[in-house]
Amino acid sequence: MKQFQCIACAASLLAVLPVMHAADLGGVIVRLDGYDGPASVSAQLVEPFKMQITVNPANETKSLAIRVELPNSGSRAWPAADVEVRDAQGRALMVRRAGIEWSKLLISVPAVAGNYFVQAVHPAGGKPSLPSEKERVLADDTTGLRLGIAKWHDGRKAALSIRFDDSHPTHLTKAMPILREYGFRGTFMINPGASEPGGRRRSGFEAHQAEWQAAARQGDHEFANHSAHHRGAVGDDDMEAEIGEAAQAIWKLTPGKSKLMALNLGGGTRWETTRTLRYYLEKYHQFDASQNSTGMDDSYGNRVANFRRILEQHLSRGLWCRIHYHCIGDGGASSEANFRAALDVAKEHQSKLWIAGMADIHKYQSERSASKLKLQQSDSKRLTFEFICQTDAALFDQPLTLEVTHPQSLDASRLKVKDAQGNVIPLRTAPVEGGSVLRFDVAPRTAVYSIEMTR
């Protein structure tokens, strides 16, 4: 009798819980948020990266909040920056997301029966077709030369970016001077908006604007977009202002430079918009830099040892290692001693590591992915090839490194690289396993080059 009662109770409970009835959603989670009542939702995949959510309000009268969590890694990952939500009539809905968790959506809907669609919007014109890895290598039997586009600048094994959030005064007094001691380039995520009337937050950037302007003129560090005020946004216009005003301020600080920069909307913030994140990224020449970064605040514990471990992993796999800090110094999020200790770890690996700004690294990755080498002609004295790059020249300006290997019988000092105008391009020799390689840098622009074998 007790067993029957338990089964009956369980059946009754399931009847009122806001559950999702659906087939496999490819790792997507859909549920009613903070709700314990008669309404329910169900979901089904309509096509890849498009899901229909059906609301059954039962006798509920208050509005409902639907929580959707999209997988952001692995083979089932959704392109979160391209996702929007529309109702059955095709109208865009306001969606709330956390600043660094754009794959988690909170959708407010009325308590009426209806269908809603969570879908990825395909970029206009579709994604460009990129060259294969094989096309980034050119092997010529006539000359015995082999060319390749290095995975990282100057043939380094991996890349490292060191990021600083919130435009804190210690970035000016501690982080920048110490980075200069080490010869490292940092990325400073700033909030350049002015103090808002009636707001509790005062603009730390505004209070030290002259110092930030001087740092920008010095030009040895990179600035990036952390939104104007680090407070999130409510509505399309507010989000436009928070991203757009910060971008405009940084462009003004760095005149004559590429407008492409990293964007991180910030932890602890909430953003509401009907638009995709891609809309804002493309309009303001930003790229999303909110993921895959390791926090270095002392409160996490064992930061230096952890950094050593992850850096060595990235070096072994040839990847981009990202770390980030907040304020630096005694009483700050990271002590100066721990900050220096982490930089010492990076210094140990400097010969194998490209330490650069986030935009520099993003540019190199994007340019390389969009590039290939094409043989034009060769004989015993000369190899002529075309370097083809598809990126936007106005935004992508990070030089790419080309590597040349040659037969051991050929004296490397006899090789000379020239551009189409006959200008000699400097070559440098670097040791590699089993011998040496010649390297030279080219602008990310389609152009013709020749390698001549002089007497």
C-alpha positions in Angstrom: 0.0 0.0 0.0 2.8 2.4 0.9 4.6 1.6 -2.4 1.4 2.4 -4.4 1.0 5.7 -2.5 4.6 6.7 -3.3 4.1 6.0 -7.0 0.8 7.9 -7.0 2.5 10.9 -5.2 5.4 10.8 -7.8 2.9 10.8 -10.7 1.0 13.7 -9.1 4.2 15.7 -8.6 5.3 15.2 -12.2 2.0 16.5 -13.4 2.6 19.9 -11.8 6.3 20.4 -12.2 7.5 22.8 -15.0 9.2 20.0 -16.9 10.4 19.9 -20.5 9.1 17.1 -22.7 11.3 16.7 -25.7 13.5 14.4 -27.6 17.3 14.8 -27.6 18.0 18.5 -27.8 21.7 18.1 -28.5 22.7 19.2 -25.1 20.4 22.2 -24.8 18.6 22.7 -21.5 15.2 24.3 -21.3 13.3 25.0 -18.1 11.1 27.5 -16.3 13.3 29.6 -14.1 12.5 30.0 -10.4 9.0 28.5 -10.8 7.0 25.9 -9.0 3.5 25.8 -10.5 1.2 24.3 -13.1 2.7 25.9 -16.2 5.2 23.9 -18.3 7.4 24.2 -21.4 8.4 21.7 -24.0 11.0 21.9 -26.7 12.1 20.3 -29.9 14.9 20.9 -32.5 13.4 22.1 -35.7 16.7 22.1 -37.6 20.4 22.5 -36.6 20.7 25.5 -34.3 17.0 26.2 -34.3 14.7 25.1 -31.5 11.0 25.6 -30.9 9.8 26.1 -27.4 6.1 25.6 -26.6 4.5 27.2 -23.5 1.6 25.5 -21.8 0.3 28.0 -19.2 -2.3 25.7 -17.6 -4.1 28.1 -15.3 -1.1 30.4 -14.6 -1.7 34.1 -15.0 1.7 35.7 -14.2 4.4 36.0 -16.8 7.0 33.2 -17.0 10.8 33.2 -17.4 12.2 30.5 -19.6 15.8 29.5 -19.0 17.7 28.2 -22.0 21.3 26.9 -21.7 23.1 26.2 -24.9 26.2 23.9 -25.1 29.2 26.1 -25.7 31.9 23.5 -26.3 32.3 20.2 -28.1 30.7 19.1 -31.3 27.2 20.2 -30.3 28.2 23.8 -29.4 25.9 26.5 -30.6 27.3 29.8 -32.0 26.1 31.8 -29.0 27.0 35.2 -30.4 24.6 34.6 -33.4 21.5 33.4 -31.3 18.3 35.4 -31.2 14.7 34.6 -29.9 11.5 35.3 -31.9 7.9 34.6 -31.3 5.6 32.8 -33.7 4.9 36.0 -35.6 8.6 36.6 -36.2 9.0 39.4 -33.7 12.3 39.6 -31.8 12.1 39.1 -28.0 14.1 40.8 -25.3 16.6 38.3 -23.9 18.7 38.7 -20.7 22.2 37.2 -20.5 25.1 37.4 -18.2 28.1 39.4 -19.5 30.5 36.4 -19.8 27.9 33.6 -20.3 26.2 34.5 -23.5 25.1 30.9 -24.0 22.7 31.2 -21.1 19.4 32.9 -22.0 16.6 34.1 -19.8 13.4 34.8 -21.8 10.3 36.5 -20.3 7.0 35.5 -21.9 3.3 36.0 -21.0 1.4 33.1 -19.4 -0.5 32.2 -22.6 -0.1 29.3 -24.9 2.4 30.0 -27.6 5.5 29.0 -29.5 8.9 30.7 -29.5 12.0 30.0 -31.5 15.6 30.1 -30.3 17.8 30.2 -33.4 21.2 31.1 -34.7 21.2 33.7 -37.4 23.5 33.0 -40.3 25.8 35.8 -41.2 24.9 37.8 -44.4 26.5 36.1 -47.3 27.3 33.0 -45.3 30.7 32.1 -43.8 33.7 32.6 -46.1 35.4 29.4 -47.4 38.8 29.3 -45.8 41.9 27.6 -47.2 42.9 24.3 -45.9 46.1 23.7 -43.8 47.7 22.1 -46.8 47.3 25.3 -48.8 49.4 27.1 -46.2 52.4 25.0 -47.3 54.2 25.2 -50.6 56.8 22.5 -51.5 58.7 23.0 -54.7 60.7 20.1 -56.2 62.6 22.3 -58.6 64.4 24.5 -56.0 64.0 22.1 -53.1 62.5 24.9 -51.0 59.6 24.5 -48.7 57.5 27.5 -47.5 54.9 27.6 -44.7 52.9 30.1 -42.8 54.1 29.9 -39.1 51.4 29.0 -36.6 52.4 31.9 -34.4 54.4 35.1 -34.9 58.2 34.5 -35.4 57.6 30.7 -35.2 56.8 30.7 -31.5 55.2 27.6 -30.1 52.3 29.3 -28.4 50.8 32.7 -27.5 50.1 34.4 -24.2 47.9 37.4 -23.5 47.9 39.2 -20.2 44.6 41.1 -19.6 43.7 43.7 -17.0 40.0 44.5 -16.3 38.1 47.6 -15.0 40.7 50.4 -15.8 41.9 50.4 -12.2 44.4 53.0 -11.1 46.9 50.3 -10.2 47.1 49.4 -13.9 48.7 52.8 -14.4 50.9 52.7 -11.3 51.8 49.0 -11.1 50.8 46.8 -14.0 52.1 48.9 -16.9 55.5 49.9 -15.3 56.2 46.3 -14.3 55.2 44.9 -17.7 57.7 47.4 -19.2 60.4 46.0 -16.9 59.8 42.6 -18.4 59.3 43.8 -21.9 55.8 42.4 -22.1 52.7 43.8 -23.8 49.4 43.8 -21.9 45.8 44.3 -22.8 43.8 46.8 -20.7 40.1 46.3 -20.7 38.8 49.9 -19.9 35.5 51.4 -18.9 35.9 54.9 -20.4 32.4 56.2 -19.8 31.9 59.3 -17.7 30.3 59.2 -14.2 26.5 59.0 -14.7 24.2 61.5 -13.0 22.6 59.9 -9.9 24.7 56.8 -10.2 26.7 55.3 -7.3 29.6 54.3 -9.4 32.3 56.9 -10.1 34.3 56.6 -13.2 37.9 55.5 -12.3 38.9 56.2 -15.9 37.6 59.7 -15.8 39.5 60.4 -12.6 42.8 59.4 -14.3 42.0 60.3 -17.9 45.2 62.2 -18.4 47.3 59.2 -17.4 45.3 56.9 -19.6 45.8 59.3 -22.5 49.6 59.3 -21.8 49.6 55.5 -21.8 47.8 55.4 -25.1 50.3 57.8 -26.6 53.2 55.6 -25.4 51.6 52.8 -27.4 53.4 49.8 -25.9 50.1 48.3 -24.5 46.8 47.5 -26.0 43.3 48.9 -25.0 40.1 46.9 -25.2 36.4 47.4 -24.6 35.0 46.5 -21.2 31.8 48.6 -21.8 31.4 52.2 -20.9 30.4 51.8 -17.3 30.6 48.1 -16.4 26.9 48.0 -15.3 25.2 46.0 -18.0 22.3 47.4 -20.1 18.6 47.3 -20.2 17.3 47.4 -23.8 18.8 47.7 -27.3 19.6 51.5 -27.0 21.4 51.1 -23.7 23.5 48.2 -24.9 24.3 50.1 -28.1 25.6 53.0 -26.0 27.6 50.8 -23.5 29.5 49.1 -26.3 29.5 51.9 -28.9 30.6 54.7 -26.6 33.4 52.7 -25.2 34.6 51.7 -28.7 34.5 55.3 -29.8 36.5 56.5 -26.8 39.2 53.9 -27.4 39.4 54.8 -31.1 39.8 58.4 -30.1 42.6 57.4 -27.7 44.4 55.4 -30.4 44.0 57.4 -33.7 45.4 56.0 -36.8 45.4 52.4 -35.5 43.2 49.5 -36.5 39.7 49.8 -35.0 39.5 46.1 -34.3 39.6 45.3 -30.6 38.6 42.8 -27.9 35.2 43.1 -26.2 34.5 41.6 -22.7 31.1 42.7 -21.3 32.3 41.8 -17.8 31.5 39.4 -15.0 28.6 40.2 -12.7 26.7 42.2 -15.3 23.3 41.6 -17.0 22.5 42.5 -20.6 19.1 42.7 -22.2 18.7 43.0 -25.9 16.6 41.8 -28.8 19.7 41.6 -31.0 22.4 39.1 -31.4 25.9 39.8 -29.9 27.2 39.4 -33.5 25.3 42.6 -34.4 27.3 44.7 -31.9 30.6 42.9 -32.6 30.4 43.6 -36.4 29.0 47.2 -36.0 31.9 48.2 -33.7 34.7 46.0 -35.1 35.0 43.9 -31.9 35.7 40.2 -31.2 34.3 38.3 -28.2 37.1 37.9 -25.6 34.9 36.7 -22.7 35.8 33.0 -22.7 38.8 30.7 -21.9 40.7 33.0 -19.7 42.2 32.1 -16.3 41.6 34.4 -13.4 44.8 35.4 -11.5 43.3 37.0 -8.4 44.9 35.7 -5.2 41.6 34.7 -3.8 41.5 31.7 -6.2 44.6 30.3 -4.6 47.9 28.8 -6.0 47.7 31.1 -9.0 51.4 31.0 -9.9 51.7 27.2 -9.8 48.4 26.9 -11.7 49.6 29.4 -14.3 52.9 27.4 -14.8 50.8 24.2 -15.3 48.4 25.7 -17.8 51.1 27.6 -19.7 53.1 24.4 -20.2 50.0 22.7 -21.4 49.4 25.4 -24.0 53.0 25.3 -25.1 52.8 21.6 -25.6 49.6 21.9 -27.7 50.6 25.1 -29.5 47.6 27.1 -28.2 46.7 30.7 -27.0 47.0 31.0 -23.3 44.9 33.8 -21.7 45.1 35.1 -18.2 43.5 38.1 -16.5 44.0 40.4 -13.5 42.1 43.0 -11.7 43.9 45.5 -9.3 47.6 44.9 -8.6 49.5 45.5 -5.4 49.3 45.1 -1.6 45.6 44.9 -0.6 44.6 44.4 -4.3 43.2 41.4 -6.0 46.7 40.2 -6.8 49.8 41.1 -4.8 52.7 42.6 -6.6 54.9 39.6 -5.5 52.5 37.1 -7.1 52.1 39.2 -10.2 55.9 39.3 -10.7 56.2 35.6 -9.9 53.7 34.8 -12.8 55.7 37.1 -15.1 58.8 35.3 -14.1 57.2 32.0 -15.3 56.4 33.6 -18.6 59.9 34.9 -18.9 61.3 31.4 -18.5 59.4 30.4 -21.6 59.8 33.6 -23.6 61.9 32.1 -26.3 59.0 29.8 -27.2 56.2 32.1 -26.4 54.6 35.1 -28.2 53.5 37.5 -25.5 51.2 40.0 -27.2 48.0 41.9 -27.0 44.7 40.1 -27.5 43.9 41.9 -30.7 47.4 41.1 -32.1 46.9 37.4 -31.4 43.3 37.4 -32.7 44.5 39.1 -35.9 47.3 36.7 -36.5 44.9 33.7 -36.0 42.3 35.2 -38.3 44.8 36.2 -41.0 46.5 32.9 -41.0 43.2 31.0 -41.3 42.4 33.2 -44.3 45.7 32.8 -46.1 47.4 30.4 -48.5 50.5 30.1 -50.7 50.4 29.6 -54.4 53.3 28.7 -56.6 53.6 30.9 -59.7 56.8 29.6 -61.3 60.3 28.3 -60.4 63.6 27.4 -61.9 67.1 26.8 -60.7 67.6 30.4 -59.8 64.2 31.7 -58.5 60.9 30.7 -57.0 58.0 33.1 -57.4 54.9 32.6 -55.3 51.7 34.5 -54.5 50.7 35.0 -50.9 46.9 35.3 -50.7 45.1 36.7 -47.7 41.3 37.3 -47.5 41.0 39.5 -44.3 40.0 43.1 -44.3 43.1 45.3 -44.8 41.5 48.2 -42.8 41.2 46.0 -39.6 43.8 43.2 -39.9 47.3 44.6 -39.9 49.4 42.1 -37.8 52.3 40.8 -40.0 52.4 37.1 -40.6 55.6 35.0 -40.4 56.6 32.9 -43.4 59.2 30.1 -42.9 61.5 28.7 -45.5 63.4 25.4 -45.2 66.0 24.5 -47.8 68.2 21.6 -48.8 71.3 21.2 -46.6 73.4 21.5 -49.7 72.2 25.0 -50.3 74.0 27.9 -48.6 71.3 29.9 -46.9 73.3 33.1 -47.2 72.7 32.8 -51.0 68.9 33.2 -50.6 67.3 36.6 -51.0 63.5 37.4 -50.7 62.0 40.3 -52.7 58.6 41.7 -53.1 56.9 42.5 -56.4 58.6 45.9 -56.5 62.1 44.4 -56.0 62.5 45.5 -52.4 64.6 43.1 -50.4 62.8 41.7 -47.3 65.0 41.0 -44.3 65.6 37.3 -43.6 66.5 35.9 -40.2 67.9 32.4 -39.4 66.4 30.4 -36.5 67.4 27.0 -35.1 64.8 24.3 -35.2 64.9 20.6 -34.4 67.1 18.9 -37.0 68.6 22.1 -38.5 67.6 25.7 -39.1 64.8 27.7 -40.8 64.7 31.1 -42.5 61.9 33.5 -41.5 60.5 36.7 -42.8 57.4 38.7 -42.1 54.8 39.8 -44.7 51.8 42.2 -44.4 48.4 40.4 -44.5 47.7 41.5 -48.0 47.6 39.5 -51.2 51.0 40.0 -52.9 53.7 38.3 -55.0 57.1 37.5 -53.7 60.2 35.8 -55.1 63.1 33.9 -53.5 66.3 34.2 -55.4 69.4 32.1 -55.2 72.3 34.4 -55.7 75.9 33.4 -56.5 
